[in-house]
Amino acid sequence: MAYAIVHHFPGGTQSQYEASIAAVHPADGGLPDGQIFHAAGPSEGGWTIAAVHESQESWERFRDAILMPTYHPAYLLRSLTEKAKAWEDLLFARRTLREAA
């Protein structure tokens, strides 16, 4: 069953959106695997993105493997207790890449 996601980024701009799409969408301009629709535009107070995936599982794979958030290095230097979470994220990313190879 199709699964829709709507993201609202308060204060988001078109240039930030374009930079994020360049990082997470295929270079050929197509949609990521499992995504069947994508639209975005300015909205009150920021930027809104709507995406439809083939299934919730498809969305979760994209979210976990492609959109996985990370920490800014300066934040980690100020918040040493967060370094363990960043390390877990790095290990997860490495496992994901190895499984995809």
Buried (B, 14 or more C-beta within 10 A) or exposed (E): EEBEBEBEBEEBEEEEBEEBEEEEBEEEEEBBEBBEEBEBEEEEEBBBBBBBBBEEEBBEBBEEBEEEEEEEEEEBEEEEEEEEBBEEBEEEBEEBEEEEE
